[in-house]
Amino acid sequence: MSVLTVLLEGIASAGGAVGAGIAALGAGVGVGQSGKGALEAMARQPEVSGDLRSNMILAAALVEGVALFGVVVALIS
């Protein structure tokens, strides 16, 4: 193996690690914003807290699923 091949493989794995980190960071921000919006809505209208809670949990699960997909794709590439 030449030095260039080893260097390119190192850059590719570093790019995968950075991509996985960005996906995890995006998921954290997405779930945080979802929780913030749900809590603000519950504070304004407490009678709809059950519906908001279930919708927030569904949205958080979808965001986490997309983040997991992003991490897998980043680590494969």
N, C-alpha and C positions, 0 to 999 in steps of 0.2 A: 504494500500500500504506500502510496506516495504521501508526502506531507500535505499536499493540497486536499487529498481525499479525507485525511484525518481531520483537517481544519474544517472542511465543509460539514462533516458529520457532527463535529462539536458545535458548530453554529446552528445546525438543524435541531439538535437536542436542546440547546439553549432557547431557541425560538419556541419549541414545544413547551418548555417550562414557563416561559413568559406568557404564552397563550393560555395555558392552564391557570396561571395566576390571574390573568385579566378576566377569564371566565368566572372564577371564584369571586373576584372583587365585584364584578357586575351583578352576580347573584345576590351578594350581600347588600348591595345598594338597592336592588330591586325589591327584596323582601323587606328591607328597612322602610322604603317609601310606601310599600303596601301596608305595612303595619301602622305607620304614621297616619296615613289617610284613613284607615279603618278606625283608629282610636279617636281621631278628630271627629269623624262622623258619629261615632258612638257617644261622644261627649255632647254633640249637638242634638241628637235624637236617640235617647237611651232605649226607646221602645223597639227599635230595629236592630238591637245589638246581636241577636241570634242570627239573623240573616247575614249581617255584615261579617260576623265571625266565620261562618261557614264559607262565605265567598272569599274571605281573606285567606283561609287555609287552603282552599282550592287554588287560588292564584299563587300562593307561596310554593305549593307543590309543583305547579307548572313551571315556575321560574327555576326551581331547583332541578327539575328534569332537563330543562334547556341548558343549565349550567353544567350538569353532569355530561351531557352530550358534547358541549364545548370542550370540557376537560379531556374527554376520551379522544376527540378529534385532534386536539392539540398534542396529546402525547403520542398518538399514532403517527403523526406527520413528522 
